[in-house]
Amino acid sequence: MKIGLMLNIGKFCKTYLDYNYTPSSPICQYKTPKRKETTTMSKIGYIRVSTEHQETARQQEIMCDYQVDRIFSEKISGANKDRPQLRAMLDYVREGDTLYIESISRLGRSTKDLLNIIDTLTEKGVTLISHKENIDTDTPAGKFMLTVFAALSQLEREQLKQRQREGIEIAKAQGKYTGRKPIEIDWTRFGQLYGEWKSKSITGRDFMRRMGLSANTFYRRVREYEITHHITEPTSA
Protein backbone atom coordinates (compact mmCIF):
# COMPACT_ATOMS: atom_id res chain seq x y z
CA MET A 1 0.00 0.00 0.00
CA LYS A 2 2.78 2.47 0.94
CA ILE A 3 4.66 1.75 -2.30
CA GLY A 4 1.50 2.26 -4.37
CA LEU A 5 0.74 5.49 -2.52
CA MET A 6 4.27 6.79 -3.12
CA LEU A 7 3.99 5.96 -6.83
CA ASN A 8 0.70 7.83 -7.05
CA ILE A 9 2.16 10.83 -5.23
CA GLY A 10 5.16 10.83 -7.54
CA LYS A 11 2.90 10.64 -10.57
CA PHE A 12 0.78 13.49 -9.21
CA CYS A 13 3.80 15.71 -8.61
CA LYS A 14 5.16 15.03 -12.09
CA THR A 15 1.88 16.11 -13.63
CA TYR A 16 1.83 19.35 -11.63
CA LEU A 17 5.42 20.49 -12.17
CA ASP A 18 4.22 23.52 -14.12
CA TYR A 19 1.87 24.66 -11.38
CA ASN A 20 2.37 27.23 -8.63
CA TYR A 21 1.35 25.94 -5.23
CA THR A 22 -0.43 28.40 -3.01
CA PRO A 23 -0.30 27.41 0.71
CA SER A 24 -3.71 28.94 1.38
CA SER A 25 -5.31 26.84 -1.35
CA PRO A 26 -5.93 23.06 -1.21
CA ILE A 27 -5.03 22.63 -4.89
CA CYS A 28 -2.23 23.72 -7.18
CA GLN A 29 -3.53 26.72 -9.06
CA TYR A 30 -2.40 26.87 -12.66
CA LYS A 31 -1.46 30.21 -14.20
CA THR A 32 -2.59 30.14 -17.80
CA PRO A 33 0.48 30.36 -20.06
CA LYS A 34 0.70 31.84 -23.50
CA ARG A 35 0.62 28.99 -25.93
CA LYS A 36 3.70 28.59 -28.07
CA GLU A 37 3.08 28.11 -31.75
CA THR A 38 3.74 24.42 -32.26
CA THR A 39 2.31 21.46 -34.13
CA THR A 40 2.60 19.23 -31.08
CA MET A 41 -0.78 17.98 -29.89
CA SER A 42 -1.50 18.50 -26.19
CA LYS A 43 -3.62 16.70 -23.61
CA ILE A 44 -5.60 19.28 -21.66
CA GLY A 45 -7.59 18.72 -18.48
CA TYR A 46 -10.47 20.80 -17.15
CA ILE A 47 -11.50 20.46 -13.49
CA ARG A 48 -14.45 22.17 -11.86
CA VAL A 49 -16.32 21.96 -8.56
CA SER A 50 -19.21 24.20 -7.61
CA THR A 51 -18.04 25.64 -4.26
CA GLU A 52 -14.85 26.49 -2.39
CA HIS A 53 -15.64 23.77 0.16
CA GLN A 54 -15.63 20.94 -2.38
CA GLU A 55 -12.45 19.00 -3.10
CA THR A 56 -11.00 18.35 -6.55
CA ALA A 57 -8.85 15.34 -5.54
CA ARG A 58 -10.96 12.77 -7.43
CA GLN A 59 -10.86 14.79 -10.64
CA GLN A 60 -7.14 15.40 -10.19
CA GLU A 61 -6.53 11.68 -9.92
CA ILE A 62 -8.41 11.10 -13.17
CA MET A 63 -6.26 13.73 -14.88
CA CYS A 64 -3.15 12.04 -13.55
CA ASP A 65 -4.31 8.75 -15.06
CA TYR A 66 -4.70 10.44 -18.42
CA GLN A 67 -1.25 12.06 -18.00
CA VAL A 68 -2.46 15.46 -19.17
CA ASP A 69 -0.01 18.21 -20.07
CA ARG A 70 -2.05 21.14 -18.75
CA ILE A 71 -4.90 21.51 -16.27
CA PHE A 72 -7.37 24.36 -15.97
CA SER A 73 -9.09 24.21 -12.59
CA GLU A 74 -11.69 26.37 -10.87
CA LYS A 75 -14.20 26.35 -8.03
CA ILE A 76 -17.32 27.94 -9.43
CA SER A 77 -20.89 26.95 -10.22
CA GLY A 78 -21.50 25.40 -13.62
CA ALA A 79 -24.54 27.68 -13.95
CA ASN A 80 -22.20 30.68 -13.89
CA LYS A 81 -21.48 31.82 -17.46
CA ASP A 82 -18.44 33.82 -16.37
CA ARG A 83 -15.87 31.08 -15.71
CA PRO A 84 -12.35 32.47 -16.23
CA GLN A 85 -10.56 29.12 -16.40
CA LEU A 86 -13.10 27.70 -18.84
CA ARG A 87 -12.58 30.73 -21.09
CA ALA A 88 -8.80 30.38 -20.75
CA MET A 89 -9.00 26.68 -21.65
CA LEU A 90 -11.16 27.31 -24.73
CA ASP A 91 -8.70 30.00 -25.84
CA TYR A 92 -5.70 27.75 -25.17
CA VAL A 93 -6.73 24.56 -27.02
CA ARG A 94 -5.72 24.09 -30.63
CA GLU A 95 -6.62 21.74 -33.47
CA GLY A 96 -5.48 18.22 -32.66
CA ASP A 97 -5.57 18.70 -28.88
CA THR A 98 -7.59 16.45 -26.60
CA LEU A 99 -9.66 17.81 -23.72
CA TYR A 100 -10.27 15.52 -20.73
CA ILE A 101 -13.09 16.03 -18.24
CA GLU A 102 -14.41 13.93 -15.35
CA SER A 103 -17.99 14.22 -16.66
CA ILE A 104 -20.06 16.27 -19.08
CA SER A 105 -21.57 18.16 -16.15
CA ARG A 106 -18.13 19.67 -15.42
CA LEU A 107 -18.39 21.69 -18.63
CA GLY A 108 -21.80 23.15 -17.85
CA ARG A 109 -25.14 22.65 -16.16
CA SER A 110 -27.40 24.24 -18.76
CA THR A 111 -28.03 22.54 -22.08
CA LYS A 112 -27.48 25.78 -23.97
CA ASP A 113 -24.06 26.49 -22.46
CA LEU A 114 -22.96 22.88 -22.86
CA LEU A 115 -23.92 22.82 -26.53
CA ASN A 116 -22.13 26.13 -27.15
CA ILE A 117 -18.94 24.80 -25.54
CA ILE A 118 -19.08 21.57 -27.54
CA ASP A 119 -19.67 23.59 -30.73
CA THR A 120 -16.56 25.66 -29.96
CA LEU A 121 -14.44 22.54 -29.36
CA THR A 122 -15.72 20.95 -32.57
CA GLU A 123 -14.99 24.07 -34.63
CA LYS A 124 -11.44 24.18 -33.23
CA GLY A 125 -10.86 20.51 -34.05
CA VAL A 126 -10.44 19.46 -30.41
CA THR A 127 -11.25 15.92 -29.29
CA LEU A 128 -13.36 15.66 -26.14
CA ILE A 129 -13.05 12.74 -23.73
CA SER A 130 -15.47 12.45 -20.81
CA HIS A 131 -14.45 9.88 -18.22
CA LYS A 132 -17.80 9.18 -16.57
CA GLU A 133 -19.90 8.88 -19.73
CA ASN A 134 -17.08 7.11 -21.61
CA ILE A 135 -17.36 9.58 -24.51
CA ASP A 136 -14.49 9.96 -26.96
CA THR A 137 -15.36 12.20 -29.89
CA ASP A 138 -12.49 10.73 -31.90
CA THR A 139 -14.32 7.39 -32.15
CA PRO A 140 -17.35 6.53 -34.34
CA ALA A 141 -19.58 6.38 -31.25
CA GLY A 142 -18.21 9.71 -30.04
CA LYS A 143 -18.75 11.32 -33.43
CA PHE A 144 -22.32 10.06 -33.32
CA MET A 145 -22.72 11.77 -29.96
CA LEU A 146 -21.46 15.01 -31.53
CA THR A 147 -24.14 14.64 -34.21
CA VAL A 148 -26.74 14.25 -31.45
CA PHE A 149 -25.39 17.33 -29.65
CA ALA A 150 -25.48 19.31 -32.91
CA ALA A 151 -29.08 18.22 -33.52
CA LEU A 152 -30.03 19.25 -29.98
CA SER A 153 -28.35 22.62 -30.51
CA GLN A 154 -30.31 23.19 -33.72
CA LEU A 155 -33.52 22.07 -32.01
CA GLU A 156 -32.96 24.52 -29.18
CA ARG A 157 -32.38 27.38 -31.61
CA GLU A 158 -35.53 26.52 -33.55
CA GLN A 159 -37.58 26.27 -30.37
CA LEU A 160 -36.31 29.68 -29.27
CA LYS A 161 -37.34 31.21 -32.60
CA GLN A 162 -40.73 29.50 -32.35
CA ARG A 163 -41.29 30.88 -28.84
CA GLN A 164 -40.35 34.35 -30.07
CA ARG A 165 -42.82 34.11 -32.97
CA GLU A 166 -45.57 32.86 -30.65
CA GLY A 167 -44.85 35.68 -28.19
CA ILE A 168 -45.10 38.26 -30.98
CA GLU A 169 -48.40 36.79 -32.21
CA ILE A 170 -49.86 36.88 -28.69
CA ALA A 171 -48.67 40.48 -28.21
CA LYS A 172 -50.21 41.48 -31.55
CA ALA A 173 -53.52 39.85 -30.63
CA GLN A 174 -53.51 41.83 -27.37
CA GLY A 175 -52.57 45.04 -29.15
CA LYS A 176 -49.28 45.26 -27.26
CA TYR A 177 -46.87 44.67 -30.14
CA THR A 178 -45.91 47.64 -32.26
CA GLY A 179 -42.74 46.23 -33.80
CA ARG A 180 -39.45 48.05 -33.84
CA LYS A 181 -39.57 51.82 -33.53
CA PRO A 182 -38.78 53.55 -36.83
CA ILE A 183 -35.47 55.39 -37.01
CA GLU A 184 -35.96 59.11 -36.52
CA ILE A 185 -34.88 61.15 -39.54
CA ASP A 186 -33.62 64.71 -39.66
CA TRP A 187 -35.50 65.56 -42.83
CA THR A 188 -33.81 68.95 -43.23
CA ARG A 189 -30.39 67.33 -43.34
CA PHE A 190 -31.79 64.48 -45.41
CA GLY A 191 -33.03 67.01 -48.01
CA GLN A 192 -29.64 68.72 -48.16
CA LEU A 193 -27.81 65.42 -48.66
CA TYR A 194 -30.45 64.29 -51.15
CA GLY A 195 -29.66 67.34 -53.26
CA GLU A 196 -25.91 66.65 -53.08
CA TRP A 197 -26.54 63.00 -53.97
CA LYS A 198 -28.67 63.88 -56.97
CA SER A 199 -26.08 66.37 -58.20
CA LYS A 200 -23.52 63.58 -57.80
CA SER A 201 -21.50 65.59 -55.28
CA ILE A 202 -21.66 62.57 -52.97
CA THR A 203 -22.30 58.88 -53.52
CA GLY A 204 -25.22 56.92 -52.20
CA ARG A 205 -22.84 55.17 -49.80
CA ASP A 206 -21.72 58.56 -48.43
CA PHE A 207 -25.38 59.56 -48.06
CA MET A 208 -26.16 56.39 -46.06
CA ARG A 209 -23.09 56.79 -43.86
CA ARG A 210 -23.81 60.40 -42.98
CA MET A 211 -27.42 59.62 -42.10
CA GLY A 212 -26.49 56.39 -40.29
CA LEU A 213 -28.90 54.28 -42.36
CA SER A 214 -28.74 50.77 -43.74
CA ALA A 215 -29.30 50.32 -47.48
CA ASN A 216 -32.87 49.05 -47.06
CA THR A 217 -33.86 51.86 -44.69
CA PHE A 218 -32.09 54.41 -46.87
CA TYR A 219 -34.05 53.56 -50.03
CA ARG A 220 -37.34 53.41 -48.11
CA ARG A 221 -36.68 56.91 -46.76
CA VAL A 222 -35.67 58.15 -50.24
CA ARG A 223 -38.98 56.92 -51.68
CA GLU A 224 -40.84 58.51 -48.77
CA TYR A 225 -39.00 61.81 -49.32
CA GLU A 226 -39.65 61.79 -53.07
CA ILE A 227 -43.37 61.03 -52.63
CA THR A 228 -43.72 63.81 -50.05
CA HIS A 229 -41.95 66.32 -52.32
CA HIS A 230 -43.58 65.04 -55.53
CA ILE A 231 -40.26 64.03 -57.07
CA THR A 232 -40.79 61.62 -59.96
CA GLU A 233 -37.20 61.29 -61.19
CA PRO A 234 -36.14 57.61 -60.85
CA THR A 235 -33.79 56.92 -57.96
CA SER A 236 -30.38 55.33 -58.60
CA ALA A 237 -27.35 54.62 -56.47
HELIX and SHEET records of a PDB file:
HELIX    1   1 LYS A    2  THR A   15  1                                  14    
HELIX    2   2 ALA A   57  TYR A   66  1                                  10    
HELIX    3   3 PRO A   84  TYR A   92  1                                   9    
HELIX    4   4 ILE A  104  ARG A  106  5                                   3    
HELIX    5   5 THR A  111  GLU A  123  1                                  13    
HELIX    6   6 PRO A  140  ALA A  173  1                                  34    
HELIX    7   7 TRP A  187  LYS A  198  1                                  12    
HELIX    8   8 GLY A  204  MET A  211  1                                   8    
HELIX    9   9 ALA A  215  THR A  228  1                                  14    
SHEET    1   A 2 ASN A  20  TYR A  21  0                                        
SHEET    2   A 2 CYS A  28  GLN A  29 -1                                        
SHEET    1   B 5 ARG A  70  LYS A  75  0                                        
SHEET    2   B 5 LYS A  43  VAL A  49  1                                        
SHEET    3   B 5 THR A  98  ILE A 101  1                                        
SHEET    4   B 5 THR A 127  SER A 130  1                                        
SHEET    5   B 5 ILE A 135  ASP A 136 -1                                        
END                                                                             
